[in-house]
């Protein structure tokens, strides 16, 4: 679905043709700077940066839209903020409770839009299904996700209540059976309809086999997703979580730092060049996560706010000409 926002014209934007993959990267770089400017309370600049980001590529997720909406609210652009929030629901199923409790919206909850949103939410939510290019494929994957979660929820309940019975072995067998069936069905669906982002959780549960060269699952999905990355449909940081997970489990270290809870447990492969490595896959400097999102500070990592701002501005410099 094409966003109305993408039709906004910015004369200052860089006119040279760039690849779809780069468009996605540029869009995210604008978003990182926008979020930093929001952190600095420069709401007008942040709002302008979000507009440019969405010119290049549709948002990565609902969080980007909700942050853009918050910037618009602080900047007095109420109509634009409403459009962003509506799109977050229609395109990403942003939950009503999450929106109403979103910390950045607190000063504006008395606005008419937020007062009326609970009664209108279902209308927006139902449009989500109409926005799907192939609804049947989406529903088919959702059935697999439900099966995936059902067996895992049962196992979690047993573990939380410290129930130990002969059933444990049967549950693990059922879990493996469910995963094996889901893998086969997901590949069939993907072969027919292409990669669907709603299948991410199913991929995540295959993460232990990510580095297994004999895994038929990853031998199928890795080249497929790399193709999606080149076509600008998937962000090039997609595999970072899978790589870091396997680094922490197999080598007791981390490469990109996507899991802040591991900062005090596992050293970085190359802490001096971590920002370069993150930049290579379109992630912001680690200092962005520390300053803007409150990540803990890894040992031996040097950073400053001025340094972060400079790095973020350098990433978009040529597109501002």
Buried (B, 14 or more C-beta within 10 A) or exposed (E): EEBEBEEEEEEEEBEEEBEBBBBBBBBBBBBBBBBBBBBBEBBEBBBBBBBBBBBBBBBBEBBBBBBBBBBBBBBEBBEBBBBBBBBBBBBBEBBBEEBBEBEBBEEBEEBEBBEEBEEEBEEBBEBBEEEBEEEEBBEBBEEBBEBBBEBBEBBEEBEEEEEEEEEEEEBEEBBEEBBEEBBEBBBEBBEEBBBBEBBBEBBEBBBEBBBEEEBEBBEBBBEBBBEBBEEBBBBBBBBBBBBBBBBBEEEEBBBBBBBBEBBEEBBBBEBEEBBEBBBEBBBBBBBBBBBBEEBEEBEEBEBEBEEBBEBBEEBBEEBEE
